[in-house]
Amino acid sequence: MKQCMSVLDYVIKIRNIVDELKMVVHIISDDNYIIICFEGLPRNYGIFKTYIHVLGISLFGHLVLKLLQEQNHTPTISNMIG
């Protein structure tokens, strides 16, 4: 994720890539979708990634909500820890 890119823009970019892959019949599971998303997050999201793993979030839609909360500094456990 580029420093100047918002989380929402980043998620939309990932979603567009996944949609393009689906068009060529390459299905990506939510687990892999989350891994792809994590790979592009900046280093300062390390605690957030751990938090998501501990929660056991495996649906991409839930991850998006948590990412948006994190970006907007809505109180989450990861904000309280870090």
C-alpha positions as CSV (number, residue, x, y, z in Angstrom):
1,M,0.0,0.0,0.0
2,K,1.4,3.4,-1.0
3,Q,1.8,5.8,1.9
4,C,-0.5,8.4,0.2
5,M,-3.2,5.7,-0.6
6,S,-6.2,5.5,1.8
7,V,-7.2,2.1,3.1
8,L,-10.4,2.3,1.1
9,D,-8.5,3.0,-2.1
10,Y,-6.2,0.1,-1.3
11,V,-9.0,-2.3,-0.7
12,I,-10.8,-1.2,-3.9
13,K,-7.6,-1.8,-5.8
14,I,-7.2,-5.3,-4.4
15,R,-10.9,-6.0,-5.0
16,N,-10.6,-5.0,-8.7
17,I,-7.6,-7.3,-9.2
18,V,-9.5,-10.2,-7.6
19,D,-12.5,-9.4,-9.8
20,E,-10.3,-9.4,-12.9
21,L,-8.8,-12.8,-11.9
22,K,-12.3,-14.2,-11.4
23,M,-13.1,-13.2,-15.0
24,V,-10.4,-15.6,-16.1
25,V,-11.8,-18.3,-13.8
26,H,-9.1,-18.0,-11.1
27,I,-11.0,-18.1,-7.9
28,I,-9.3,-16.6,-4.8
29,S,-10.4,-17.7,-1.4
30,D,-11.1,-15.2,1.4
31,D,-8.1,-16.5,3.2
32,N,-5.8,-15.8,0.3
33,Y,-7.6,-12.5,-0.3
34,I,-6.7,-11.5,3.3
35,I,-3.1,-12.6,2.9
36,I,-2.8,-10.6,-0.3
37,C,-4.1,-7.5,1.5
38,F,-1.8,-8.0,4.5
39,E,1.2,-8.2,2.2
40,G,0.7,-4.7,0.9
41,L,0.0,-3.0,4.3
42,P,2.7,-0.8,5.7
43,R,4.9,-2.1,8.5
44,N,3.0,-0.1,11.2
45,Y,0.0,-2.4,10.7
46,G,1.9,-5.3,12.3
47,I,-0.1,-5.2,15.5
48,F,-3.3,-4.9,13.5
49,K,-2.4,-8.0,11.5
50,T,-1.8,-9.9,14.8
51,Y,-5.2,-8.6,16.1
52,I,-7.0,-9.9,13.0
53,H,-5.3,-13.3,13.3
54,V,-6.3,-13.6,17.0
55,L,-9.9,-12.7,16.2
56,G,-9.9,-15.4,13.5
57,I,-11.4,-13.1,10.9
58,S,-11.6,-15.1,7.7
59,L,-14.0,-13.1,5.6
60,F,-12.6,-10.3,3.5
61,G,-15.6,-8.0,4.2
62,H,-15.0,-8.2,7.9
63,L,-11.3,-7.3,7.3
64,V,-12.3,-4.3,5.3
65,L,-14.5,-3.0,8.1
66,K,-11.6,-3.5,10.6
67,L,-9.1,-1.7,8.2
68,L,-11.4,1.2,7.9
69,Q,-11.9,1.4,11.6
70,E,-8.1,1.3,12.0
71,Q,-7.6,4.1,9.5
72,N,-10.2,6.3,11.0
73,H,-8.8,5.6,14.5
74,T,-12.1,4.3,15.7
75,P,-11.4,2.6,19.0
76,T,-10.4,-1.0,18.5
77,I,-8.3,-3.3,20.6
78,S,-5.3,-2.8,18.2
79,N,-5.5,1.0,18.9
80,M,-5.5,0.4,22.6
81,I,-2.6,-2.0,22.4
82,G,-0.4,0.1,20.1
